[in-house]
Amino acid sequence: MNLSRTAQQTHPPPAPPTATVPSSATNSKSSLNWTAHGSGHTRRRDSGFTLLELVMVLAVIGILATIAQSGLFRPATVRAREAALKQDLFVFRDVIDQFYADQGRYPNDLEELVDTEYLRSIPPDPFTRSTDTWVTVPYEGDEGGIVDIRSGSEDVGSDSVAYGEW
């Protein structure tokens, strides 16, 4: 027994275990995988997005779509009505000028333009949606009659000018 004790005492104690890097860690493909030796935690970075990340992205997209929808579709109808109003005013003014060139006087009212077949019918104001709300501007001379026409709407256009002043 004496011999076994002396043999144990003469040999140095074993070295403590060291952390070893797996051979697959040197491969670039698996460098995203790591294992913390001794802690027992393993994490994989190549598994994709988490459900929470996807939900957050969808929520942000939904909020942006809602803001964009309210900002785009409503002004599109307003722009269309403004374009229709500009076209109607252009046609009215052109017809009044044609009437003056042919008759030598301005028309007394809008119905006279329809009766003399310069217009088929009086179009409705795109904003008031009525044919009765057109505002006529009388001629300030001896002859009288309508020299100009404007919208009866009290709203303000996208150019910050009231439709009644177009």
C-alpha positions as CSV (number, residue, x, y, z in Angstrom):
1,M,0.0,0.0,0.0
2,N,2.8,2.1,0.6
3,L,3.8,2.0,-3.0
4,S,0.5,3.1,-4.3
5,R,0.6,6.2,-2.0
6,T,4.0,7.2,-3.2
7,A,3.0,6.7,-6.8
8,Q,0.0,9.0,-6.4
9,Q,2.1,11.6,-4.7
10,T,4.8,11.6,-7.4
11,H,2.4,12.2,-10.3
12,P,1.3,15.7,-10.9
13,P,-2.5,16.5,-10.5
14,P,-4.5,16.4,-13.7
15,A,-5.0,19.7,-15.6
16,P,-8.4,21.5,-15.2
17,P,-10.7,21.1,-18.3
18,T,-10.4,23.8,-20.8
19,A,-13.1,25.2,-23.2
20,T,-12.6,23.7,-26.6
21,V,-13.9,25.2,-29.8
22,P,-15.7,22.7,-31.9
23,S,-14.2,22.1,-35.3
24,S,-17.5,23.2,-36.9
25,A,-17.0,26.8,-35.4
26,T,-14.2,27.4,-37.8
27,N,-16.6,26.8,-40.7
28,S,-18.1,30.2,-41.9
29,K,-21.6,28.7,-42.4
30,S,-21.9,27.5,-38.8
31,S,-20.2,30.6,-37.3
32,L,-23.7,32.0,-36.5
33,N,-24.3,29.1,-34.2
34,W,-22.6,29.2,-30.8
35,T,-22.7,27.3,-27.7
36,A,-21.7,28.6,-24.3
37,H,-20.0,25.7,-22.7
38,G,-20.7,25.2,-19.1
39,S,-23.8,27.5,-19.0
40,G,-26.1,25.1,-20.8
41,H,-27.6,27.8,-23.1
42,T,-27.7,27.2,-26.8
43,R,-28.8,29.9,-29.3
44,R,-29.4,29.6,-33.1
45,R,-29.2,32.8,-35.1
46,D,-30.2,31.4,-38.5
47,S,-33.7,30.4,-37.5
48,G,-35.5,33.5,-39.0
49,F,-37.8,36.1,-37.6
50,T,-39.7,35.8,-34.4
51,L,-43.5,36.1,-34.3
52,L,-43.2,39.3,-32.3
53,E,-41.0,40.9,-35.0
54,L,-43.5,39.9,-37.7
55,V,-46.5,41.3,-35.7
56,M,-44.7,44.6,-35.1
57,V,-43.8,45.0,-38.8
58,L,-47.4,44.3,-39.8
59,A,-48.7,46.8,-37.2
60,V,-46.5,49.5,-38.6
61,I,-47.5,48.7,-42.2
62,G,-51.2,48.8,-41.2
63,I,-50.8,52.2,-39.5
64,L,-49.0,53.7,-42.5
65,A,-51.6,52.3,-44.9
66,T,-54.4,53.9,-42.8
67,I,-52.6,57.3,-42.8
68,A,-52.0,57.0,-46.6
69,Q,-55.5,56.0,-47.3
70,S,-57.1,58.9,-45.5
71,G,-54.6,61.3,-47.1
72,L,-54.9,60.1,-50.7
73,F,-58.5,59.1,-51.4
74,R,-60.3,62.0,-50.0
75,P,-58.3,64.7,-51.8
76,A,-58.6,62.7,-55.1
77,T,-62.4,63.3,-55.1
78,V,-61.8,67.0,-54.2
79,R,-59.3,67.3,-57.1
80,A,-61.8,65.7,-59.4
81,R,-64.5,68.1,-58.4
82,E,-62.1,71.0,-58.8
83,A,-61.2,69.8,-62.3
84,A,-64.9,69.5,-63.2
85,L,-65.5,73.0,-61.8
86,K,-62.6,74.5,-63.8
87,Q,-64.0,72.8,-67.0
88,D,-67.5,74.0,-66.4
89,L,-66.4,77.5,-65.8
90,F,-64.2,77.4,-68.9
91,V,-67.2,76.2,-71.0
92,F,-69.6,78.7,-69.5
93,R,-67.2,81.6,-70.1
94,D,-66.5,80.4,-73.7
95,V,-70.2,80.1,-74.4
96,I,-70.9,83.6,-73.0
97,D,-68.2,85.0,-75.3
98,Q,-69.6,83.2,-78.3
99,F,-73.1,84.5,-77.5
100,Y,-71.7,88.0,-77.3
101,A,-69.8,87.6,-80.5
102,D,-72.9,86.3,-82.3
103,Q,-75.6,88.4,-80.8
104,G,-73.7,91.6,-79.9
105,R,-75.0,91.5,-76.3
106,Y,-74.6,89.4,-73.2
107,P,-77.2,86.8,-72.3
108,N,-79.8,87.9,-69.7
109,D,-79.6,84.6,-67.8
110,L,-78.3,81.0,-68.1
111,E,-81.6,79.7,-69.5
112,E,-81.2,82.0,-72.5
113,L,-78.0,80.0,-73.3
114,V,-79.9,76.8,-73.3
115,D,-82.9,78.3,-75.2
116,T,-80.6,79.6,-78.0
117,E,-78.8,76.2,-78.1
118,Y,-75.4,77.4,-77.0
119,L,-75.7,74.9,-74.1
120,R,-77.6,71.6,-74.0
121,S,-78.3,72.0,-70.4
122,I,-77.0,73.9,-67.4
123,P,-74.6,71.6,-65.6
124,P,-74.8,71.3,-61.8
125,D,-72.1,72.9,-59.7
126,P,-69.7,70.1,-58.7
127,F,-69.5,71.2,-55.1
128,T,-73.1,72.3,-54.4
129,R,-74.5,69.6,-56.8
130,S,-77.2,72.0,-57.9
131,T,-77.9,74.0,-61.1
132,D,-79.5,76.8,-59.1
133,T,-76.4,77.8,-57.1
134,W,-74.4,79.3,-60.0
135,V,-73.6,83.0,-59.3
136,T,-73.8,85.2,-62.3
137,V,-71.8,88.4,-62.6
138,P,-73.8,91.1,-64.4
139,Y,-72.3,93.4,-67.1
140,E,-71.8,96.9,-65.7
141,G,-72.7,98.7,-68.9
142,D,-76.0,100.0,-70.4
143,E,-76.7,96.6,-72.1
144,G,-76.9,94.5,-68.9
145,G,-76.7,90.7,-69.1
146,I,-74.3,88.1,-67.7
147,V,-70.6,88.7,-68.3
148,D,-69.2,86.0,-66.0
149,I,-70.2,83.1,-63.9
150,R,-68.9,81.7,-60.6
151,S,-69.5,78.8,-58.3
152,G,-72.0,79.2,-55.5
153,S,-69.9,77.1,-53.1
154,E,-68.4,78.7,-50.0
155,D,-65.6,76.1,-49.7
156,V,-62.0,76.9,-50.2
157,G,-60.0,75.2,-52.9
158,S,-56.7,73.3,-52.6
159,D,-55.0,76.6,-53.8
160,S,-56.4,78.4,-50.7
161,V,-58.8,80.5,-52.9
162,A,-62.5,80.2,-52.5
163,Y,-64.4,78.4,-55.3
164,G,-66.6,81.4,-55.6
165,E,-63.6,83.5,-56.7
166,W,-62.4,81.2,-59.5
